[in-house]
Amino acid sequence: MKPPPLLTARRLLMWGGYLALILLAPLLSRSGYWLSLLSQVAIMTVFALSFNMLLGQTGLLSFGHAVYYGLGAMITMHALIAVNQQVVPIPVTLLPLVGGLGGLVFGVLLGYVTTRRAGTTFAMISLGIGEMVAASSLMFPAFSGGEGGLSSNRVIGKGWFGITYGPQIQIYYLIALWGFACVVAMYALAHTPLGRIANAVRDNPERAEFIGYNPQVVRFLMVVLAGFFAGVAGGLTALNYEIVTSESLHAYTSGLVIMMAFVGGVGYFFGPILGALLITVLQMAVSSLTAAWLFYFGLLFLVVVLYAPGGVASVVVEHRRLWHAGVLGRLAPAYLLAALPVLLVGAGVVAVVETVYRLMKEDSARLRVLGFTLDASRGLFWVAVVAAIALGMLLLRKVARTVSDERHRAYATLRQERT
Amino acid sequence: MTAPALRLVDVSKSFGRTEIVRDVNLEVSRGERHAIIGPNGAGKSTLFNLISARFPVSSGRIELNGDDITSLRAFEINRRGLSRSFQITNIFHNLTVFDNVRCALLWSLGYRYSFWRRLSALADAGERADEVIQRIGLRRRRDTLASTLSYAEQRALEIGVTLAGGADVVLLDEPTAGMSRSETEEAVALIRRVSEGKTLVMVEHDMGVVFGLADRISVLVYGRIIATGTPAEIRANPAVQEAYLGTSRAHA
C-alpha cells in the first residue's frame, strides 16, 4: 500500500485558497482599522486553535490558556527590548519564535502539574494556575511591566529590502505568514500518531492505557505543544501592539479564547478559526457601536451553547451536507420565515439593553435610532418592546416547528439517497 | 523449563474490609487457552483488573513471562505484551473503526508519541490495521464511527483493539456477554481465529463457549480457586459440581 500523497488537489485548493485569502485581504481596504482587524483575527486564530488542541483534540478544558499567550507576549517583549538595546541580535521576523519557546517552557513547567489529572480536576487546576500567574505578574513588575505594562519599538535599524515592520501592512504580513505556518503546523500535528492518540485519550483515557499509552504523557505533550503555539500568538500580539500588559494573561483572555473555540465549534479543526474570526469582528465592530458589547457577547455565547452546541462549524458542515445532497434549497423558505421573529426578538432585546444601559450610565433614557427616538422613561416604549419580544417569541415557536420539520424531511431524503 | 506466560502467587484483594479475591494461585502456560468460571460475584472480573493493573493488589505477586509485574502500571504491562478486553465495551467512540485499530497498533510499531510523522504515511500501521479489521469481520464498517456500530460489531472491535498490538497474553472479559446464539457462535469462531498461537485467559459465563474453547479451566468461588484442570476434570470434580455446576446439572 502506497501512502497517500501529501499534496492532493483538494488540499492544495484548500490551503492555497486560505493563503490567498489572508494575503489578498489587505487589498480590500486601505484603512488602518481594516488592517488591525485582520492582524487581530490572524493572531486570535492561532490562539484559538492552540486552545482547541487541548479541548477539542485532547478533551482538556483549560480555564487558564491565556497564561501561555500572555507569558509568550511578555517574553517576546523582553526579547524585543533586548534587541533594541543591542544585547541580543535576533531579527524581529523571528521574535514570535521566542514567544513560542517561552510558551513551551512554561508548558513544560505548568503542564507537569496540570496534566496529572483530566476532567474537572484539570479544569480547576488550570483555573488556579491562571489566577496564580495573573496575580504574580503584578508582584514581579520588572518582568510584567506592572500596571503600565511593557512596551518597546519593533522598528530596528533600516531593515532588509525596506521591510522595517514600521507600517502596519508589513507587520500584518509578518503576522499573517506566521499565523499561516502555525495553522498548517497544528493541522499537521492533528494527523500524527500523537494527535490521533490524543483523540483516543480524549475518548477513553483508560483504554488508552491498555493499548500501551500513558495518558498523562499524552496530555503533557499536548499542553506543551499548545503552549508553544499560544506563545507564538502572544509574540505576534507583542509585535503588533508594541505593548503588553498583564491583562493578556488574565482570566478574561482565557475566557475569550474559550468563547472563540465554543462559538466556532470544538469538534472540527477549522471551528476555532471561524470562532476567532467571528468573535474578533464582533469585538471590534460591536464595541465601537455600543458600550454594552460584553452583554451581547454573553448572549451570543448562550445562544450558541443552547441552540448550536456544535458551534458555527457544525452548522456549516451540516448545511454543506444538505447542499451536496441538493436539498438545501428546500430549507430556504422556512429560514426566511424564521427571519422575521428572530429580528423582532433581537430588536426588542437590543432596545431594552441599550436604553437601560443608558439610563444606568448617563441618566438619560433616550436613544436615537434611524431617526426614531426611543425613550425608556415612557410607558409606551415598554409596551412596544414587550409586545415585540412576546410576539417574536410566539412566532418563533411556531416557525421553529416548521424549520425542524423541513430539516427532518431534508435528512430523510439524504438518508434515502445514501441507501 | 520456560516460565509460565502468566503466574499469580497468593494474590489477594480487599475493598475496605471485604475480601474479593483470596490467595489466588494460578499458572497459565504459553499458548494455553484458560477459562476462569464461577458464579456471579465470585471475583472473576476483579481478578482480571488485578492482573491488568486496573486495581493494585492488596498482597501477592503477579508474573508475566517470569517477570514481576505486580507494581507496574497498566500501560507498562501492555507494553510487555499483555492486553485485555472489557466486559463493558471500552473503545474509542468518536474514532472510526480503522482509527480505533490503528491507535491500538501504534505503540507496538514503535511510533509512540511521535508528532513529526504523518499518520497516513505510516504504511505498516495502515496495512496491519486493515488486516485486523478484515479478521474481525468489520471491513465494510472500516470508516464508520465506533459509536454508531451495533453491539455485536462493537464487541468485535473490542477484541480487535485488544489484539491489534500483538500482545502474546490476552485477557478476554466475557467476550460473548449479551450476545444472541448466532452472534456467540461467530464470536467464538473469531476468538479461535485471532488467538491462534497466543496465551488466552478468559472470563466467561456461557458454559458452551468455555468447554468449547478452553484447554484448562479454573473455578473461582468466593474469591478462591477451588479447582483447576482440563474440561473433563472440571466436569468430574465433585467440589465444582457442588459449588457451581450443580445448578446446571439439576436443570439438565
Boltz contact constraints between the chains, C-beta under 6 A:
constraints:
  - contact:
      token1: [A, 1]
      token2: [B, 123]
      max_distance: 6.0
  - contact:
      token1: [A, 1]
      token2: [B, 126]
      max_distance: 6.0
  - contact:
      token1: [A, 1]
      token2: [B, 127]
      max_distance: 6.0
  - contact:
      token1: [A, 3]
      token2: [B, 121]
      max_distance: 6.0
  - contact:
      token1: [A, 3]
      token2: [B, 123]
      max_distance: 6.0
  - contact:
      token1: [A, 4]
      token2: [B, 120]
      max_distance: 6.0
  - contact:
      token1: [A, 189]
      token2: [B, 115]
      max_distance: 6.0
  - contact:
      token1: [A, 191]
      token2: [B, 119]
      max_distance: 6.0
  - contact:
      token1: [A, 192]
      token2: [B, 115]
      max_distance: 6.0
  - contact:
      token1: [A, 192]
      token2: [B, 117]
      max_distance: 6.0
  - contact:
      token1: [A, 192]
      token2: [B, 119]
      max_distance: 6.0
  - contact:
      token1: [A, 193]
      token2: [B, 106]
      max_distance: 6.0
  - contact:
      token1: [A, 193]
      token2: [B, 111]
      max_distance: 6.0
  - contact:
      token1: [A, 193]
      token2: [B, 114]
      max_distance: 6.0
  - contact:
      token1: [A, 193]
      token2: [B, 119]
      max_distance: 6.0
  - contact:
      token1: [A, 194]
      token2: [B, 113]
      max_distance: 6.0
  - contact:
      token1: [A, 194]
      token2: [B, 115]
      max_distance: 6.0
  - contact:
      token1: [A, 196]
      token2: [B, 103]
      max_distance: 6.0
  - contact:
      token1: [A, 196]
      token2: [B, 119]
      max_distance: 6.0
  - contact:
      token1: [A, 199]
      token2: [B, 95]
      max_distance: 6.0
  - contact:
      token1: [A, 200]
      token2: [B, 92]
      max_distance: 6.0
  - contact:
      token1: [A, 200]
      token2: [B, 103]
      max_distance: 6.0
  - contact:
      token1: [A, 203]
      token2: [B, 92]
      max_distance: 6.0
  - contact:
      token1: [A, 203]
      token2: [B, 93]
      max_distance: 6.0
  - contact:
      token1: [A, 203]
      token2: [B, 94]
      max_distance: 6.0
  - contact:
      token1: [A, 204]
      token2: [B, 92]
      max_distance: 6.0
  - contact:
      token1: [A, 207]
      token2: [B, 90]
      max_distance: 6.0
  - contact:
      token1: [A, 209]
      token2: [B, 74]
      max_distance: 6.0
  - contact:
      token1: [A, 209]
      token2: [B, 75]
      max_distance: 6.0
  - contact:
      token1: [A, 210]
      token2: [B, 74]
      max_distance: 6.0
  - contact:
      token1: [A, 210]
      token2: [B, 78]
      max_distance: 6.0
  - contact:
      token1: [A, 210]
      token2: [B, 84]
      max_distance: 6.0
  - contact:
      token1: [A, 211]
      token2: [B, 104]
      max_distance: 6.0
  - contact:
      token1: [A, 211]
      token2: [B, 165]
      max_distance: 6.0
  - contact:
      token1: [A, 212]
      token2: [B, 75]
      max_distance: 6.0
  - contact:
      token1: [A, 212]
      token2: [B, 78]
      max_distance: 6.0
  - contact:
      token1: [A, 212]
      token2: [B, 79]
      max_distance: 6.0
  - contact:
      token1: [A, 212]
      token2: [B, 107]
      max_distance: 6.0
  - contact:
      token1: [A, 213]
      token2: [B, 75]
      max_distance: 6.0
  - contact:
      token1: [A, 214]
      token2: [B, 75]
      max_distance: 6.0
  - contact:
      token1: [A, 221]
      token2: [B, 113]
      max_distance: 6.0
